[in-house]
Amino acid sequence: MSTASTRLPEGRYGRSSDERADRKLRIAGAVLGAALLVLVGYFAYHYVAENKISAQVITFDASDDAVRVHLEVHKDSGASGYCTLRSQGADGSEVGRADFRFTGSATRIDKVVTLRTTAKGTTAELLGCHAD
């Protein structure tokens, strides 16, 4: 007694529709993946290229009507711009906000700035820096 084969003869009927669909899905996935990679790279490059000034708060000291903030700024040589600082009170309300300008050819600026407040500030927060 012989057993009957359930497979089709090789090469007789061409490729199955499943194989063609799999190939098309792989090509579409590769194209979409490459497009996504290019898009992420584009946005990353423009974010880094436009961000010419960055800063960080090193320390701060609060009094009843002002907050003294030690700010470290990194920028491109010759770039000018400003950094925005704010302070909040114990209840979370904003008690002070100001912009501090930075110009000159130095690429690193270490400066203590005074942020005037309407009440005792408990924080010193850097909201961001922007180039002119």
Rosetta constraint file for C-alpha pairs under 8 A:
AtomPair CA 8 CA 12 HARMONIC 7.76 0.50
AtomPair CA 8 CA 13 HARMONIC 7.96 0.50
AtomPair CA 9 CA 13 HARMONIC 7.78 0.50
AtomPair CA 11 CA 15 HARMONIC 7.84 0.50
AtomPair CA 15 CA 19 HARMONIC 6.47 0.50
AtomPair CA 15 CA 20 HARMONIC 7.09 0.50
AtomPair CA 16 CA 20 HARMONIC 6.65 0.50
AtomPair CA 17 CA 21 HARMONIC 6.13 0.50
AtomPair CA 18 CA 22 HARMONIC 6.06 0.50
AtomPair CA 19 CA 23 HARMONIC 6.21 0.50
AtomPair CA 20 CA 24 HARMONIC 6.30 0.50
AtomPair CA 21 CA 25 HARMONIC 6.13 0.50
AtomPair CA 22 CA 26 HARMONIC 6.18 0.50
AtomPair CA 23 CA 27 HARMONIC 6.28 0.50
AtomPair CA 24 CA 28 HARMONIC 6.10 0.50
AtomPair CA 25 CA 29 HARMONIC 5.97 0.50
AtomPair CA 26 CA 30 HARMONIC 6.12 0.50
AtomPair CA 27 CA 31 HARMONIC 6.21 0.50
AtomPair CA 28 CA 32 HARMONIC 6.11 0.50
AtomPair CA 29 CA 33 HARMONIC 5.93 0.50
AtomPair CA 30 CA 34 HARMONIC 6.11 0.50
AtomPair CA 31 CA 35 HARMONIC 6.19 0.50
AtomPair CA 32 CA 36 HARMONIC 6.12 0.50
AtomPair CA 33 CA 37 HARMONIC 6.19 0.50
AtomPair CA 34 CA 38 HARMONIC 6.25 0.50
AtomPair CA 35 CA 39 HARMONIC 6.19 0.50
AtomPair CA 36 CA 40 HARMONIC 6.19 0.50
AtomPair CA 37 CA 41 HARMONIC 6.18 0.50
AtomPair CA 38 CA 42 HARMONIC 6.11 0.50
AtomPair CA 39 CA 43 HARMONIC 6.37 0.50
AtomPair CA 40 CA 44 HARMONIC 6.06 0.50
AtomPair CA 41 CA 45 HARMONIC 6.04 0.50
AtomPair CA 42 CA 46 HARMONIC 6.35 0.50
AtomPair CA 43 CA 47 HARMONIC 6.08 0.50
AtomPair CA 44 CA 48 HARMONIC 6.28 0.50
AtomPair CA 45 CA 49 HARMONIC 5.95 0.50
AtomPair CA 46 CA 50 HARMONIC 5.94 0.50
AtomPair CA 47 CA 51 HARMONIC 6.22 0.50
AtomPair CA 48 CA 52 HARMONIC 7.78 0.50
AtomPair CA 51 CA 130 HARMONIC 7.39 0.50
AtomPair CA 51 CA 131 HARMONIC 7.38 0.50
AtomPair CA 52 CA 75 HARMONIC 5.49 0.50
AtomPair CA 52 CA 76 HARMONIC 5.81 0.50
AtomPair CA 52 CA 79 HARMONIC 7.18 0.50
AtomPair CA 52 CA 130 HARMONIC 7.70 0.50
AtomPair CA 52 CA 131 HARMONIC 6.25 0.50
AtomPair CA 53 CA 73 HARMONIC 7.09 0.50
AtomPair CA 53 CA 74 HARMONIC 5.81 0.50
AtomPair CA 53 CA 75 HARMONIC 4.36 0.50
AtomPair CA 53 CA 76 HARMONIC 6.95 0.50
AtomPair CA 53 CA 79 HARMONIC 7.79 0.50
AtomPair CA 53 CA 81 HARMONIC 7.26 0.50
AtomPair CA 53 CA 129 HARMONIC 5.98 0.50
AtomPair CA 53 CA 130 HARMONIC 6.35 0.50
AtomPair CA 53 CA 131 HARMONIC 6.18 0.50
AtomPair CA 54 CA 73 HARMONIC 5.84 0.50
AtomPair CA 54 CA 74 HARMONIC 5.28 0.50
AtomPair CA 54 CA 75 HARMONIC 6.35 0.50
AtomPair CA 54 CA 128 HARMONIC 7.71 0.50
AtomPair CA 54 CA 129 HARMONIC 5.95 0.50
AtomPair CA 55 CA 71 HARMONIC 6.85 0.50
AtomPair CA 55 CA 72 HARMONIC 5.43 0.50
AtomPair CA 55 CA 73 HARMONIC 4.19 0.50
AtomPair CA 55 CA 74 HARMONIC 5.92 0.50
AtomPair CA 55 CA 83 HARMONIC 7.70 0.50
AtomPair CA 55 CA 126 HARMONIC 7.90 0.50
AtomPair CA 55 CA 128 HARMONIC 7.84 0.50
AtomPair CA 55 CA 129 HARMONIC 7.02 0.50
AtomPair CA 56 CA 71 HARMONIC 5.92 0.50
AtomPair CA 56 CA 72 HARMONIC 5.47 0.50
AtomPair CA 56 CA 73 HARMONIC 6.70 0.50
AtomPair CA 56 CA 126 HARMONIC 6.92 0.50
AtomPair CA 57 CA 69 HARMONIC 6.91 0.50
AtomPair CA 57 CA 70 HARMONIC 6.05 0.50
AtomPair CA 57 CA 71 HARMONIC 4.79 0.50
AtomPair CA 57 CA 72 HARMONIC 6.47 0.50
AtomPair CA 57 CA 124 HARMONIC 7.66 0.50
AtomPair CA 57 CA 125 HARMONIC 7.40 0.50
AtomPair CA 57 CA 126 HARMONIC 6.69 0.50
AtomPair CA 58 CA 69 HARMONIC 7.64 0.50
AtomPair CA 58 CA 70 HARMONIC 5.43 0.50
AtomPair CA 58 CA 71 HARMONIC 5.86 0.50
AtomPair CA 58 CA 72 HARMONIC 6.81 0.50
AtomPair CA 59 CA 69 HARMONIC 6.07 0.50
AtomPair CA 59 CA 70 HARMONIC 5.25 0.50
AtomPair CA 59 CA 71 HARMONIC 7.59 0.50
AtomPair CA 60 CA 67 HARMONIC 6.67 0.50
AtomPair CA 60 CA 68 HARMONIC 5.48 0.50
AtomPair CA 60 CA 69 HARMONIC 4.33 0.50
AtomPair CA 60 CA 70 HARMONIC 5.99 0.50
AtomPair CA 60 CA 123 HARMONIC 7.86 0.50
AtomPair CA 60 CA 124 HARMONIC 6.46 0.50
AtomPair CA 61 CA 67 HARMONIC 5.64 0.50
AtomPair CA 61 CA 68 HARMONIC 5.17 0.50
AtomPair CA 61 CA 69 HARMONIC 6.60 0.50
AtomPair CA 62 CA 66 HARMONIC 6.13 0.50
AtomPair CA 62 CA 67 HARMONIC 4.29 0.50
AtomPair CA 62 CA 68 HARMONIC 6.34 0.50
AtomPair CA 62 CA 120 HARMONIC 6.87 0.50
AtomPair CA 62 CA 121 HARMONIC 5.88 0.50
AtomPair CA 62 CA 122 HARMONIC 6.56 0.50
AtomPair CA 62 CA 123 HARMONIC 7.86 0.50
AtomPair CA 63 CA 67 HARMONIC 6.06 0.50
AtomPair CA 63 CA 120 HARMONIC 5.99 0.50
AtomPair CA 63 CA 121 HARMONIC 7.15 0.50
AtomPair CA 64 CA 117 HARMONIC 7.76 0.50
AtomPair CA 64 CA 119 HARMONIC 5.92 0.50
AtomPair CA 64 CA 120 HARMONIC 4.26 0.50
AtomPair CA 64 CA 121 HARMONIC 7.21 0.50
AtomPair CA 65 CA 116 HARMONIC 6.01 0.50
AtomPair CA 65 CA 117 HARMONIC 4.98 0.50
AtomPair CA 65 CA 118 HARMONIC 6.03 0.50
AtomPair CA 65 CA 119 HARMONIC 5.73 0.50
AtomPair CA 65 CA 120 HARMONIC 5.89 0.50
AtomPair CA 65 CA 121 HARMONIC 7.80 0.50
AtomPair CA 66 CA 114 HARMONIC 6.51 0.50
AtomPair CA 66 CA 115 HARMONIC 5.47 0.50
AtomPair CA 66 CA 116 HARMONIC 4.24 0.50
AtomPair CA 66 CA 117 HARMONIC 4.94 0.50
AtomPair CA 66 CA 118 HARMONIC 7.97 0.50
AtomPair CA 66 CA 120 HARMONIC 7.20 0.50
AtomPair CA 66 CA 121 HARMONIC 7.22 0.50
AtomPair CA 67 CA 87 HARMONIC 7.59 0.50
AtomPair CA 67 CA 114 HARMONIC 5.73 0.50
AtomPair CA 67 CA 115 HARMONIC 5.08 0.50
AtomPair CA 67 CA 116 HARMONIC 6.41 0.50
AtomPair CA 67 CA 117 HARMONIC 7.09 0.50
AtomPair CA 67 CA 121 HARMONIC 6.59 0.50
AtomPair CA 67 CA 124 HARMONIC 7.28 0.50
AtomPair CA 68 CA 112 HARMONIC 6.55 0.50
AtomPair CA 68 CA 113 HARMONIC 5.73 0.50
AtomPair CA 68 CA 114 HARMONIC 4.46 0.50
AtomPair CA 68 CA 115 HARMONIC 6.21 0.50
AtomPair CA 69 CA 112 HARMONIC 5.39 0.50
AtomPair CA 69 CA 113 HARMONIC 5.30 0.50
AtomPair CA 69 CA 114 HARMONIC 6.20 0.50
AtomPair CA 69 CA 115 HARMONIC 7.37 0.50
AtomPair CA 69 CA 124 HARMONIC 6.95 0.50
AtomPair CA 70 CA 110 HARMONIC 7.30 0.50
AtomPair CA 70 CA 111 HARMONIC 5.81 0.50
AtomPair CA 70 CA 112 HARMONIC 4.25 0.50
AtomPair CA 70 CA 113 HARMONIC 6.49 0.50
AtomPair CA 71 CA 110 HARMONIC 5.99 0.50
AtomPair CA 71 CA 111 HARMONIC 5.38 0.50
AtomPair CA 71 CA 112 HARMONIC 5.95 0.50
AtomPair CA 71 CA 113 HARMONIC 7.22 0.50
AtomPair CA 72 CA 108 HARMONIC 7.21 0.50
AtomPair CA 72 CA 109 HARMONIC 5.76 0.50
AtomPair CA 72 CA 110 HARMONIC 4.59 0.50
AtomPair CA 72 CA 111 HARMONIC 6.43 0.50
AtomPair CA 73 CA 107 HARMONIC 7.96 0.50
AtomPair CA 73 CA 108 HARMONIC 5.64 0.50
AtomPair CA 73 CA 109 HARMONIC 5.00 0.50
AtomPair CA 73 CA 110 HARMONIC 6.41 0.50
AtomPair CA 74 CA 107 HARMONIC 5.61 0.50
AtomPair CA 74 CA 108 HARMONIC 4.64 0.50
AtomPair CA 74 CA 109 HARMONIC 6.53 0.50
AtomPair CA 75 CA 79 HARMONIC 6.47 0.50
AtomPair CA 75 CA 106 HARMONIC 7.77 0.50
AtomPair CA 75 CA 107 HARMONIC 4.95 0.50
AtomPair CA 75 CA 108 HARMONIC 6.46 0.50
AtomPair CA 76 CA 105 HARMONIC 7.91 0.50
AtomPair CA 76 CA 106 HARMONIC 7.92 0.50
AtomPair CA 76 CA 107 HARMONIC 5.51 0.50
AtomPair CA 77 CA 104 HARMONIC 7.40 0.50
AtomPair CA 77 CA 105 HARMONIC 4.68 0.50
AtomPair CA 77 CA 106 HARMONIC 5.80 0.50
AtomPair CA 77 CA 107 HARMONIC 5.19 0.50
AtomPair CA 78 CA 103 HARMONIC 7.08 0.50
AtomPair CA 78 CA 104 HARMONIC 5.54 0.50
AtomPair CA 78 CA 105 HARMONIC 4.35 0.50
AtomPair CA 78 CA 106 HARMONIC 7.26 0.50
AtomPair CA 78 CA 107 HARMONIC 7.99 0.50
AtomPair CA 79 CA 103 HARMONIC 6.51 0.50
AtomPair CA 79 CA 104 HARMONIC 7.07 0.50
AtomPair CA 79 CA 105 HARMONIC 7.20 0.50
AtomPair CA 79 CA 131 HARMONIC 6.99 0.50
AtomPair CA 79 CA 132 HARMONIC 7.74 0.50
AtomPair CA 80 CA 101 HARMONIC 7.51 0.50
AtomPair CA 80 CA 102 HARMONIC 5.61 0.50
AtomPair CA 80 CA 103 HARMONIC 4.38 0.50
AtomPair CA 80 CA 104 HARMONIC 6.89 0.50
AtomPair CA 80 CA 131 HARMONIC 5.86 0.50
AtomPair CA 80 CA 132 HARMONIC 5.87 0.50
AtomPair CA 81 CA 101 HARMONIC 5.70 0.50
AtomPair CA 81 CA 102 HARMONIC 5.51 0.50
AtomPair CA 81 CA 103 HARMONIC 6.63 0.50
AtomPair CA 81 CA 129 HARMONIC 7.27 0.50
AtomPair CA 81 CA 130 HARMONIC 5.57 0.50
AtomPair CA 81 CA 131 HARMONIC 4.14 0.50
AtomPair CA 81 CA 132 HARMONIC 4.87 0.50
AtomPair CA 82 CA 99 HARMONIC 6.11 0.50
AtomPair CA 82 CA 100 HARMONIC 5.26 0.50
AtomPair CA 82 CA 101 HARMONIC 4.13 0.50
AtomPair CA 82 CA 102 HARMONIC 5.72 0.50
AtomPair CA 82 CA 129 HARMONIC 5.66 0.50
AtomPair CA 82 CA 130 HARMONIC 5.61 0.50
AtomPair CA 82 CA 131 HARMONIC 6.62 0.50
AtomPair CA 82 CA 132 HARMONIC 7.77 0.50
AtomPair CA 83 CA 99 HARMONIC 5.52 0.50
AtomPair CA 83 CA 100 HARMONIC 5.35 0.50
AtomPair CA 83 CA 101 HARMONIC 6.57 0.50
AtomPair CA 83 CA 102 HARMONIC 7.94 0.50
AtomPair CA 83 CA 126 HARMONIC 7.39 0.50
AtomPair CA 83 CA 127 HARMONIC 7.50 0.50
AtomPair CA 83 CA 128 HARMONIC 5.68 0.50
AtomPair CA 83 CA 129 HARMONIC 4.07 0.50
AtomPair CA 83 CA 130 HARMONIC 6.41 0.50
AtomPair CA 84 CA 97 HARMONIC 7.17 0.50
AtomPair CA 84 CA 98 HARMONIC 5.74 0.50
AtomPair CA 84 CA 99 HARMONIC 4.38 0.50
AtomPair CA 84 CA 100 HARMONIC 6.42 0.50
AtomPair CA 84 CA 126 HARMONIC 6.11 0.50
AtomPair CA 84 CA 127 HARMONIC 5.43 0.50
AtomPair CA 84 CA 128 HARMONIC 5.64 0.50
AtomPair CA 84 CA 129 HARMONIC 6.33 0.50
AtomPair CA 85 CA 97 HARMONIC 5.65 0.50
AtomPair CA 85 CA 98 HARMONIC 5.60 0.50
AtomPair CA 85 CA 99 HARMONIC 6.38 0.50
AtomPair CA 85 CA 100 HARMONIC 7.85 0.50
AtomPair CA 85 CA 115 HARMONIC 7.67 0.50
AtomPair CA 85 CA 124 HARMONIC 6.83 0.50
AtomPair CA 85 CA 125 HARMONIC 5.60 0.50
AtomPair CA 85 CA 126 HARMONIC 4.65 0.50
AtomPair CA 85 CA 127 HARMONIC 5.69 0.50
AtomPair CA 85 CA 128 HARMONIC 7.62 0.50
AtomPair CA 86 CA 94 HARMONIC 7.20 0.50
AtomPair CA 86 CA 95 HARMONIC 7.70 0.50
AtomPair CA 86 CA 96 HARMONIC 5.41 0.50
AtomPair CA 86 CA 97 HARMONIC 4.15 0.50
AtomPair CA 86 CA 98 HARMONIC 6.53 0.50
AtomPair CA 86 CA 115 HARMONIC 7.70 0.50
AtomPair CA 86 CA 123 HARMONIC 7.89 0.50
AtomPair CA 86 CA 124 HARMONIC 5.86 0.50
AtomPair CA 86 CA 125 HARMONIC 5.29 0.50
AtomPair CA 86 CA 126 HARMONIC 6.62 0.50
AtomPair CA 86 CA 127 HARMONIC 7.06 0.50
AtomPair CA 87 CA 94 HARMONIC 5.95 0.50
AtomPair CA 87 CA 95 HARMONIC 5.76 0.50
AtomPair CA 87 CA 96 HARMONIC 5.11 0.50
AtomPair CA 87 CA 97 HARMONIC 6.46 0.50
AtomPair CA 87 CA 115 HARMONIC 7.94 0.50
AtomPair CA 87 CA 117 HARMONIC 7.44 0.50
AtomPair CA 87 CA 121 HARMONIC 5.57 0.50
AtomPair CA 87 CA 122 HARMONIC 6.83 0.50
AtomPair CA 87 CA 123 HARMONIC 5.06 0.50
AtomPair CA 87 CA 124 HARMONIC 4.75 0.50
AtomPair CA 87 CA 125 HARMONIC 6.13 0.50
AtomPair CA 88 CA 92 HARMONIC 5.47 0.50
AtomPair CA 88 CA 93 HARMONIC 5.37 0.50
AtomPair CA 88 CA 94 HARMONIC 4.32 0.50
AtomPair CA 88 CA 95 HARMONIC 5.23 0.50
AtomPair CA 88 CA 96 HARMONIC 6.95 0.50
AtomPair CA 88 CA 121 HARMONIC 5.31 0.50
AtomPair CA 88 CA 122 HARMONIC 5.87 0.50
AtomPair CA 88 CA 123 HARMONIC 5.49 0.50
AtomPair CA 88 CA 124 HARMONIC 7.33 0.50
AtomPair CA 89 CA 93 HARMONIC 5.51 0.50
AtomPair CA 89 CA 94 HARMONIC 6.29 0.50
AtomPair CA 89 CA 95 HARMONIC 5.95 0.50
AtomPair CA 89 CA 119 HARMONIC 6.90 0.50
AtomPair CA 89 CA 120 HARMONIC 6.08 0.50
AtomPair CA 89 CA 121 HARMONIC 4.60 0.50
AtomPair CA 89 CA 122 HARMONIC 5.26 0.50
AtomPair CA 89 CA 123 HARMONIC 7.19 0.50
AtomPair CA 90 CA 120 HARMONIC 7.97 0.50
AtomPair CA 90 CA 121 HARMONIC 7.14 0.50
AtomPair CA 90 CA 122 HARMONIC 5.93 0.50
AtomPair CA 95 CA 117 HARMONIC 5.19 0.50
AtomPair CA 95 CA 118 HARMONIC 5.24 0.50
AtomPair CA 95 CA 119 HARMONIC 5.88 0.50
AtomPair CA 95 CA 120 HARMONIC 7.55 0.50
AtomPair CA 95 CA 121 HARMONIC 6.43 0.50
AtomPair CA 96 CA 115 HARMONIC 6.76 0.50
AtomPair CA 96 CA 116 HARMONIC 6.13 0.50
AtomPair CA 96 CA 117 HARMONIC 4.44 0.50
AtomPair CA 96 CA 118 HARMONIC 6.48 0.50
AtomPair CA 96 CA 121 HARMONIC 7.76 0.50
AtomPair CA 97 CA 115 HARMONIC 7.06 0.50
AtomPair CA 97 CA 116 HARMONIC 7.83 0.50
AtomPair CA 97 CA 117 HARMONIC 7.74 0.50
AtomPair CA 98 CA 115 HARMONIC 6.58 0.50
AtomPair CA 100 CA 113 HARMONIC 7.84 0.50
AtomPair CA 117 CA 121 HARMONIC 6.73 0.50
